[in-house]
Structure formats: structure tokens, C-alpha cells
Amino acid sequence: MVELVGYIDRNGVVPLVQGHMPRQVVGLVKMLGEYQALAAEAAWSGSRTDGIRALASHPLVFSLPEAEAIYDEMAAAHRQYLPERLLR
């Protein structure tokens, strides 16, 4: 998937040319991309530990205990939809 600014008309999507992103924004986008990839891998084939590691890589999660707390709260809220491997 690619996110971009553009418009849609009857001929399809027309991307709008943007300038270069500032380096600090590029860094954040790359970090979030890695977090999303790790989270997807954990969801598809990983374990609770993999999910916590993914959360710990998010730039706004500042500690492993915080990642564990977030994961456990979200897993409890969605328990009925999650495979057992993500709950233990």
C-alpha cells in the first residue's frame, strides 16, 4: 500500500506531486512502517511475545512494561477474535 495525496476523477487516481519530506518526518514514517510490518507478522504467524515486541518498536511506546500493558488490554478486549497463540 502507498499513501499519497491526490484526487480521483472518472479517469482514475491522479497523484499530486509533493516535495521531499523533511528528514525528521522520513525517520518517523520509516519507524512506523517497521512497527506496522512487525505487527502484521505477529498477527499472521506470531505469538504474544511477537505482538509485544512489535508494540515496543512503536515510536510512541516508551517501555517494555508499557507495551505489555497495552497488548494485554487490547488482547483482553478482543479475546473472542484472537487465536490462542496470541493470548498466551
Backbone as XML, in Angstrom:
<?xml version="1.0"?>
<chain id="A" units="angstrom">
  <residue number="1" name="MET">
    <atom name="N" x="0.837" y="-1.157" z="0.000"/>
    <atom name="CA" x="0.000" y="0.000" z="0.000"/>
    <atom name="C" x="0.888" y="1.228" z="0.000"/>
  </residue>
  <residue number="2" name="VAL">
    <atom name="N" x="0.406" y="2.221" z="-0.690"/>
    <atom name="CA" x="1.101" y="3.500" z="-0.741"/>
    <atom name="C" x="0.097" y="4.585" z="-0.398"/>
  </residue>
  <residue number="3" name="GLU">
    <atom name="N" x="0.467" y="5.434" z="0.529"/>
    <atom name="CA" x="-0.379" y="6.574" z="0.866"/>
    <atom name="C" x="0.168" y="7.797" z="0.161"/>
  </residue>
  <residue number="4" name="LEU">
    <atom name="N" x="-0.713" y="8.513" z="-0.517"/>
    <atom name="CA" x="-0.278" y="9.715" z="-1.198"/>
    <atom name="C" x="-1.427" y="10.692" z="-1.312"/>
  </residue>
  <residue number="5" name="VAL">
    <atom name="N" x="-1.078" y="11.918" z="-1.607"/>
    <atom name="CA" x="-2.075" y="12.950" z="-1.827"/>
    <atom name="C" x="-2.424" y="12.925" z="-3.307"/>
  </residue>
  <residue number="6" name="GLY">
    <atom name="N" x="-3.709" y="13.000" z="-3.599"/>
    <atom name="CA" x="-4.130" y="13.002" z="-4.987"/>
    <atom name="C" x="-5.598" y="13.296" z="-5.093"/>
  </residue>
  <residue number="7" name="TYR">
    <atom name="N" x="-6.119" y="13.161" z="-6.290"/>
    <atom name="CA" x="-7.553" y="13.308" z="-6.477"/>
    <atom name="C" x="-8.029" y="12.212" z="-7.415"/>
  </residue>
  <residue number="8" name="ILE">
    <atom name="N" x="-9.323" y="11.967" z="-7.368"/>
    <atom name="CA" x="-9.930" y="10.923" z="-8.184"/>
    <atom name="C" x="-10.957" y="11.566" z="-9.103"/>
  </residue>
  <residue number="9" name="ASP">
    <atom name="N" x="-10.891" y="11.193" z="-10.365"/>
    <atom name="CA" x="-11.926" y="11.609" z="-11.301"/>
    <atom name="C" x="-12.357" y="10.397" z="-12.110"/>
  </residue>
  <residue number="10" name="ARG">
    <atom name="N" x="-13.118" y="10.608" z="-13.166"/>
    <atom name="CA" x="-13.632" y="9.456" z="-13.918"/>
    <atom name="C" x="-12.531" y="8.673" z="-14.628"/>
  </residue>
  <residue number="11" name="ASN">
    <atom name="N" x="-11.340" y="9.233" z="-14.703"/>
    <atom name="CA" x="-10.220" y="8.541" z="-15.338"/>
    <atom name="C" x="-9.351" y="7.773" z="-14.346"/>
  </residue>
  <residue number="12" name="GLY">
    <atom name="N" x="-9.655" y="7.903" z="-13.063"/>
    <atom name="CA" x="-8.885" y="7.192" z="-12.046"/>
    <atom name="C" x="-8.247" y="8.133" z="-11.041"/>
  </residue>
  <residue number="13" name="VAL">
    <atom name="N" x="-7.195" y="7.625" z="-10.405"/>
    <atom name="CA" x="-6.479" y="8.375" z="-9.378"/>
    <atom name="C" x="-5.345" y="9.149" z="-10.024"/>
  </residue>
  <residue number="14" name="VAL">
    <atom name="N" x="-5.253" y="10.420" z="-9.660"/>
    <atom name="CA" x="-4.169" y="11.269" z="-10.146"/>
    <atom name="C" x="-3.374" y="11.747" z="-8.939"/>
  </residue>
  <residue number="15" name="PRO">
    <atom name="N" x="-2.141" y="11.222" z="-8.770"/>
    <atom name="CA" x="-1.340" y="11.673" z="-7.627"/>
    <atom name="C" x="-0.871" y="13.116" z="-7.820"/>
  </residue>
  <residue number="16" name="LEU">
    <atom name="N" x="-0.809" y="13.841" z="-6.721"/>
    <atom name="CA" x="-0.284" y="15.195" z="-6.751"/>
    <atom name="C" x="1.183" y="15.151" z="-6.326"/>
  </residue>
  <residue number="17" name="VAL">
    <atom name="N" x="2.012" y="15.807" z="-7.078"/>
    <atom name="CA" x="3.444" y="15.819" z="-6.795"/>
    <atom name="C" x="3.689" y="16.599" z="-5.510"/>
  </residue>
  <residue number="18" name="GLN">
    <atom name="N" x="4.444" y="16.009" z="-4.627"/>
    <atom name="CA" x="4.798" y="16.636" z="-3.359"/>
    <atom name="C" x="6.304" y="16.828" z="-3.311"/>
  </residue>
  <residue number="19" name="GLY">
    <atom name="N" x="6.737" y="17.763" z="-2.525"/>
    <atom name="CA" x="8.169" y="17.941" z="-2.322"/>
    <atom name="C" x="8.715" y="16.845" z="-1.420"/>
  </residue>
  <residue number="20" name="HIS">
    <atom name="N" x="9.990" y="16.883" z="-1.183"/>
    <atom name="CA" x="10.615" y="15.905" z="-0.295"/>
    <atom name="C" x="10.141" y="16.117" z="1.139"/>
  </residue>
  <residue number="21" name="MET">
    <atom name="N" x="9.979" y="15.018" z="1.845"/>
    <atom name="CA" x="9.629" y="15.120" z="3.257"/>
    <atom name="C" x="10.866" y="15.537" z="4.044"/>
  </residue>
  <residue number="22" name="PRO">
    <atom name="N" x="10.672" y="16.314" z="5.094"/>
    <atom name="CA" x="11.811" y="16.643" z="5.964"/>
    <atom name="C" x="12.386" y="15.362" z="6.576"/>
  </residue>
  <residue number="23" name="ARG">
    <atom name="N" x="13.659" y="15.365" z="6.838"/>
    <atom name="CA" x="14.331" y="14.161" z="7.342"/>
    <atom name="C" x="13.693" y="13.622" z="8.606"/>
  </residue>
  <residue number="24" name="GLN">
    <atom name="N" x="13.276" y="14.503" z="9.520"/>
    <atom name="CA" x="12.677" y="14.023" z="10.763"/>
    <atom name="C" x="11.341" y="13.332" z="10.489"/>
  </residue>
  <residue number="25" name="VAL">
    <atom name="N" x="10.633" y="13.744" z="9.467"/>
    <atom name="CA" x="9.373" y="13.095" z="9.102"/>
    <atom name="C" x="9.663" y="11.759" z="8.431"/>
  </residue>
  <residue number="26" name="VAL">
    <atom name="N" x="10.668" y="11.717" z="7.577"/>
    <atom name="CA" x="11.058" y="10.464" z="6.930"/>
    <atom name="C" x="11.410" y="9.427" z="7.990"/>
  </residue>
  <residue number="27" name="GLY">
    <atom name="N" x="12.145" y="9.836" z="9.000"/>
    <atom name="CA" x="12.523" y="8.906" z="10.073"/>
    <atom name="C" x="11.315" y="8.352" z="10.787"/>
  </residue>
  <residue number="28" name="LEU">
    <atom name="N" x="10.349" y="9.204" z="11.101"/>
    <atom name="CA" x="9.137" y="8.763" z="11.779"/>
    <atom name="C" x="8.334" y="7.813" z="10.889"/>
  </residue>
  <residue number="29" name="VAL">
    <atom name="N" x="8.206" y="8.153" z="9.619"/>
    <atom name="CA" x="7.466" y="7.293" z="8.688"/>
    <atom name="C" x="8.129" y="5.918" z="8.586"/>
  </residue>
  <residue number="30" name="LYS">
    <atom name="N" x="9.449" y="5.880" z="8.526"/>
    <atom name="CA" x="10.159" y="4.598" z="8.466"/>
    <atom name="C" x="9.946" y="3.793" z="9.743"/>
  </residue>
  <residue number="31" name="MET">
    <atom name="N" x="10.001" y="4.459" z="10.890"/>
    <atom name="CA" x="9.785" y="3.755" z="12.162"/>
    <atom name="C" x="8.374" y="3.185" z="12.226"/>
  </residue>
  <residue number="32" name="LEU">
    <atom name="N" x="7.382" y="3.968" z="11.809"/>
    <atom name="CA" x="6.006" y="3.478" z="11.828"/>
    <atom name="C" x="5.810" y="2.340" z="10.836"/>
  </residue>
  <residue number="33" name="GLY">
    <atom name="N" x="6.482" y="2.407" z="9.704"/>
    <atom name="CA" x="6.414" y="1.314" z="8.727"/>
    <atom name="C" x="6.959" y="0.016" z="9.290"/>
  </residue>
  <residue number="34" name="GLU">
    <atom name="N" x="8.073" y="0.094" z="9.995"/>
    <atom name="CA" x="8.645" y="-1.106" z="10.615"/>
    <atom name="C" x="7.732" y="-1.658" z="11.697"/>
  </residue>
  <residue number="35" name="TYR">
    <atom name="N" x="7.147" y="-0.765" z="12.497"/>
    <atom name="CA" x="6.199" y="-1.197" z="13.516"/>
    <atom name="C" x="5.025" y="-1.926" z="12.868"/>
  </residue>
  <residue number="36" name="GLN">
    <atom name="N" x="4.480" y="-1.361" z="11.797"/>
    <atom name="CA" x="3.342" y="-1.972" z="11.125"/>
    <atom name="C" x="3.706" y="-3.336" z="10.548"/>
  </residue>
  <residue number="37" name="ALA">
    <atom name="N" x="4.888" y="-3.463" z="9.979"/>
    <atom name="CA" x="5.321" y="-4.757" z="9.436"/>
    <atom name="C" x="5.465" y="-5.793" z="10.550"/>
  </residue>
  <residue number="38" name="LEU">
    <atom name="N" x="6.064" y="-5.398" z="11.672"/>
    <atom name="CA" x="6.208" y="-6.319" z="12.808"/>
    <atom name="C" x="4.848" y="-6.717" z="13.377"/>
  </residue>
  <residue number="39" name="ALA">
    <atom name="N" x="3.928" y="-5.759" z="13.467"/>
    <atom name="CA" x="2.586" y="-6.057" z="13.982"/>
    <atom name="C" x="1.854" y="-7.017" z="13.055"/>
  </residue>
  <residue number="40" name="ALA">
    <atom name="N" x="1.984" y="-6.815" z="11.748"/>
    <atom name="CA" x="1.338" y="-7.709" z="10.787"/>
    <atom name="C" x="1.913" y="-9.120" z="10.882"/>
  </residue>
  <residue number="41" name="GLU">
    <atom name="N" x="3.225" y="-9.234" z="10.977"/>
    <atom name="CA" x="3.849" y="-10.557" z="11.113"/>
    <atom name="C" x="3.381" y="-11.249" z="12.389"/>
  </residue>
  <residue number="42" name="ALA">
    <atom name="N" x="3.298" y="-10.505" z="13.482"/>
    <atom name="CA" x="2.823" y="-11.084" z="14.743"/>
    <atom name="C" x="1.386" y="-11.561" z="14.594"/>
  </residue>
  <residue number="43" name="ALA">
    <atom name="N" x="0.549" y="-10.779" z="13.936"/>
    <atom name="CA" x="-0.855" y="-11.153" z="13.764"/>
    <atom name="C" x="-1.002" y="-12.382" z="12.880"/>
  </residue>
  <residue number="44" name="TRP">
    <atom name="N" x="-0.218" y="-12.469" z="11.815"/>
    <atom name="CA" x="-0.361" y="-13.575" z="10.871"/>
    <atom name="C" x="0.217" y="-14.878" z="11.385"/>
  </residue>
  <residue number="45" name="SER">
    <atom name="N" x="1.352" y="-14.804" z="12.051"/>
    <atom name="CA" x="2.001" y="-16.069" z="12.404"/>
    <atom name="C" x="2.765" y="-16.035" z="13.719"/>
  </residue>
  <residue number="46" name="GLY">
    <atom name="N" x="2.637" y="-14.967" z="14.462"/>
    <atom name="CA" x="3.446" y="-14.812" z="15.659"/>
    <atom name="C" x="2.754" y="-15.224" z="16.937"/>
  </residue>
  <residue number="47" name="SER">
    <atom name="N" x="3.328" y="-14.757" z="18.006"/>
    <atom name="CA" x="2.874" y="-15.099" z="19.354"/>
    <atom name="C" x="2.616" y="-13.805" z="20.139"/>
  </residue>
  <residue number="48" name="ARG">
    <atom name="N" x="2.182" y="-13.963" z="21.370"/>
    <atom name="CA" x="2.009" y="-12.818" z="22.258"/>
    <atom name="C" x="3.321" y="-12.045" z="22.369"/>
  </residue>
  <residue number="49" name="THR">
    <atom name="N" x="4.420" y="-12.761" z="22.529"/>
    <atom name="CA" x="5.734" y="-12.118" z="22.638"/>
    <atom name="C" x="6.047" y="-11.297" z="21.398"/>
  </residue>
  <residue number="50" name="ASP">
    <atom name="N" x="5.736" y="-11.832" z="20.219"/>
    <atom name="CA" x="5.973" y="-11.087" z="18.981"/>
    <atom name="C" x="5.116" y="-9.828" z="18.925"/>
  </residue>
  <residue number="51" name="GLY">
    <atom name="N" x="3.869" y="-9.921" z="19.383"/>
    <atom name="CA" x="2.993" y="-8.753" z="19.425"/>
    <atom name="C" x="3.516" y="-7.681" z="20.357"/>
  </residue>
  <residue number="52" name="ILE">
    <atom name="N" x="4.011" y="-8.101" z="21.503"/>
    <atom name="CA" x="4.580" y="-7.142" z="22.460"/>
    <atom name="C" x="5.842" y="-6.508" z="21.889"/>
  </residue>
  <residue number="53" name="ARG">
    <atom name="N" x="6.672" y="-7.295" z="21.239"/>
    <atom name="CA" x="7.881" y="-6.737" z="20.612"/>
    <atom name="C" x="7.513" y="-5.719" z="19.542"/>
  </residue>
  <residue number="54" name="ALA">
    <atom name="N" x="6.470" y="-6.016" z="18.768"/>
    <atom name="CA" x="6.017" y="-5.065" z="17.755"/>
    <atom name="C" x="5.588" y="-3.758" z="18.409"/>
  </residue>
  <residue number="55" name="LEU">
    <atom name="N" x="4.764" y="-3.852" z="19.449"/>
    <atom name="CA" x="4.323" y="-2.640" z="20.155"/>
    <atom name="C" x="5.501" y="-1.875" z="20.740"/>
  </residue>
  <residue number="56" name="ALA">
    <atom name="N" x="6.476" y="-2.582" z="21.263"/>
    <atom name="CA" x="7.638" y="-1.929" z="21.863"/>
    <atom name="C" x="8.448" y="-1.156" z="20.820"/>
  </residue>
  <residue number="57" name="SER">
    <atom name="N" x="8.311" y="-1.524" z="19.541"/>
    <atom name="CA" x="9.037" y="-0.818" z="18.486"/>
    <atom name="C" x="8.318" y="0.449" z="18.025"/>
  </residue>
  <residue number="58" name="HIS">
    <atom name="N" x="7.080" y="0.655" z="18.468"/>
    <atom name="CA" x="6.335" y="1.857" z="18.081"/>
    <atom name="C" x="6.998" y="3.074" z="18.722"/>
  </residue>
  <residue number="59" name="PRO">
    <atom name="N" x="7.190" y="4.148" z="17.954"/>
    <atom name="CA" x="7.911" y="5.301" z="18.500"/>
    <atom name="C" x="7.206" y="6.003" z="19.660"/>
  </residue>
  <residue number="60" name="LEU">
    <atom name="N" x="5.920" y="5.744" z="19.880"/>
    <atom name="CA" x="5.221" y="6.391" z="20.990"/>
    <atom name="C" x="5.038" y="5.481" z="22.195"/>
  </residue>
  <residue number="61" name="VAL">
    <atom name="N" x="5.600" y="4.288" z="22.145"/>
    <atom name="CA" x="5.580" y="3.368" z="23.291"/>
    <atom name="C" x="6.987" y="3.393" z="23.871"/>
  </residue>
  <residue number="62" name="PHE">
    <atom name="N" x="7.095" y="3.862" z="25.111"/>
    <atom name="CA" x="8.402" y="4.191" z="25.655"/>
    <atom name="C" x="9.057" y="3.124" z="26.521"/>
  </residue>
  <residue number="63" name="SER">
    <atom name="N" x="8.363" y="2.002" z="26.759"/>
    <atom name="CA" x="8.989" y="0.973" z="27.589"/>
    <atom name="C" x="8.346" y="-0.380" z="27.319"/>
  </residue>
  <residue number="64" name="LEU">
    <atom name="N" x="9.067" y="-1.424" z="27.654"/>
    <atom name="CA" x="8.540" y="-2.780" z="27.512"/>
    <atom name="C" x="7.340" y="-3.007" z="28.435"/>
  </residue>
  <residue number="65" name="PRO">
    <atom name="N" x="7.382" y="-2.565" z="29.704"/>
    <atom name="CA" x="6.183" y="-2.724" z="30.542"/>
    <atom name="C" x="4.950" y="-2.021" z="29.952"/>
  </residue>
  <residue number="66" name="GLU">
    <atom name="N" x="5.154" y="-0.866" z="29.334"/>
    <atom name="CA" x="4.034" y="-0.159" z="28.704"/>
    <atom name="C" x="3.501" y="-0.973" z="27.520"/>
  </residue>
  <residue number="67" name="ALA">
    <atom name="N" x="4.399" y="-1.540" z="26.706"/>
    <atom name="CA" x="3.982" y="-2.374" z="25.569"/>
    <atom name="C" x="3.206" y="-3.594" z="26.061"/>
  </residue>
  <residue number="68" name="GLU">
    <atom name="N" x="3.670" y="-4.232" z="27.131"/>
    <atom name="CA" x="2.968" y="-5.390" z="27.687"/>
    <atom name="C" x="1.574" y="-5.000" z="28.178"/>
  </residue>
  <residue number="69" name="ALA">
    <atom name="N" x="1.470" y="-3.875" z="28.852"/>
    <atom name="CA" x="0.171" y="-3.435" z="29.371"/>
    <atom name="C" x="-0.804" y="-3.135" z="28.227"/>
  </residue>
  <residue number="70" name="ILE">
    <atom name="N" x="-0.325" y="-2.453" z="27.206"/>
    <atom name="CA" x="-1.175" y="-2.140" z="26.052"/>
    <atom name="C" x="-1.624" y="-3.429" z="25.369"/>
  </residue>
  <residue number="71" name="TYR">
    <atom name="N" x="-0.676" y="-4.325" z="25.138"/>
    <atom name="CA" x="-1.010" y="-5.590" z="24.462"/>
    <atom name="C" x="-2.051" y="-6.370" z="25.267"/>
  </residue>
  <residue number="72" name="ASP">
    <atom name="N" x="-1.809" y="-6.513" z="26.558"/>
    <atom name="CA" x="-2.724" y="-7.306" z="27.383"/>
    <atom name="C" x="-4.125" y="-6.701" z="27.417"/>
  </residue>
  <residue number="73" name="GLU">
    <atom name="N" x="-4.209" y="-5.379" z="27.480"/>
    <atom name="CA" x="-5.525" y="-4.729" z="27.486"/>
    <atom name="C" x="-6.254" y="-4.951" z="26.156"/>
  </residue>
  <residue number="74" name="MET">
    <atom name="N" x="-5.534" y="-4.781" z="25.062"/>
    <atom name="CA" x="-6.151" y="-4.965" z="23.743"/>
    <atom name="C" x="-6.501" y="-6.429" z="23.482"/>
  </residue>
  <residue number="75" name="ALA">
    <atom name="N" x="-5.638" y="-7.343" z="23.883"/>
    <atom name="CA" x="-5.919" y="-8.774" z="23.700"/>
    <atom name="C" x="-7.141" y="-9.189" z="24.514"/>
  </residue>
  <residue number="76" name="ALA">
    <atom name="N" x="-7.274" y="-8.674" z="25.720"/>
    <atom name="CA" x="-8.440" y="-8.998" z="26.540"/>
    <atom name="C" x="-9.713" y="-8.465" z="25.894"/>
  </residue>
  <residue number="77" name="ALA">
    <atom name="N" x="-9.650" y="-7.273" z="25.339"/>
    <atom name="CA" x="-10.821" y="-6.669" z="24.713"/>
    <atom name="C" x="-11.248" y="-7.420" z="23.446"/>
  </residue>
  <residue number="78" name="HIS">
    <atom name="N" x="-10.290" y="-8.071" z="22.782"/>
    <atom name="CA" x="-10.574" y="-8.751" z="21.510"/>
    <atom name="C" x="-10.378" y="-10.257" z="21.596"/>
  </residue>
  <residue number="79" name="ARG">
    <atom name="N" x="-10.383" y="-10.767" z="22.798"/>
    <atom name="CA" x="-10.111" y="-12.184" z="23.067"/>
    <atom name="C" x="-10.898" y="-13.126" z="22.151"/>
  </residue>
  <residue number="80" name="GLN">
    <atom name="N" x="-12.165" y="-12.850" z="21.947"/>
    <atom name="CA" x="-13.011" y="-13.766" z="21.174"/>
    <atom name="C" x="-12.600" y="-13.847" z="19.705"/>
  </residue>
  <residue number="81" name="TYR">
    <atom name="N" x="-11.835" y="-12.878" z="19.211"/>
    <atom name="CA" x="-11.426" y="-12.852" z="17.799"/>
    <atom name="C" x="-9.998" y="-13.335" z="17.584"/>
  </residue>
  <residue number="82" name="LEU">
    <atom name="N" x="-9.240" y="-13.528" z="18.649"/>
    <atom name="CA" x="-7.812" y="-13.838" z="18.522"/>
    <atom name="C" x="-7.546" y="-15.331" z="18.655"/>
  </residue>
  <residue number="83" name="PRO">
    <atom name="N" x="-6.577" y="-15.833" z="17.891"/>
    <atom name="CA" x="-6.171" y="-17.224" z="18.082"/>
    <atom name="C" x="-5.452" y="-17.385" z="19.414"/>
  </residue>
  <residue number="84" name="GLU">
    <atom name="N" x="-5.486" y="-18.560" z="19.937"/>
    <atom name="CA" x="-4.893" y="-18.849" z="21.252"/>
    <atom name="C" x="-3.416" y="-18.463" z="21.308"/>
  </residue>
  <residue number="85" name="ARG">
    <atom name="N" x="-2.683" y="-18.614" z="20.201"/>
    <atom name="CA" x="-1.240" y="-18.313" z="20.187"/>
    <atom name="C" x="-0.954" y="-16.851" z="20.529"/>
  </residue>
  <residue number="86" name="LEU">
    <atom name="N" x="-1.920" y="-15.971" z="20.330"/>
    <atom name="CA" x="-1.719" y="-14.549" z="20.646"/>
    <atom name="C" x="-2.146" y="-14.201" z="22.059"/>
  </residue>
  <residue number="87" name="LEU">
    <atom name="N" x="-2.684" y="-15.167" z="22.780"/>
    <atom name="CA" x="-3.171" y="-14.905" z="24.126"/>
    <atom name="C" x="-2.279" y="-15.486" z="25.219"/>
  </residue>
  <residue number="88" name="ARG">
    <atom name="N" x="-1.391" y="-16.377" z="24.893"/>
    <atom name="CA" x="-0.540" y="-16.992" z="25.920"/>
    <atom name="C" x="0.840" y="-16.399" z="25.942"/>
  </residue>
</chain>
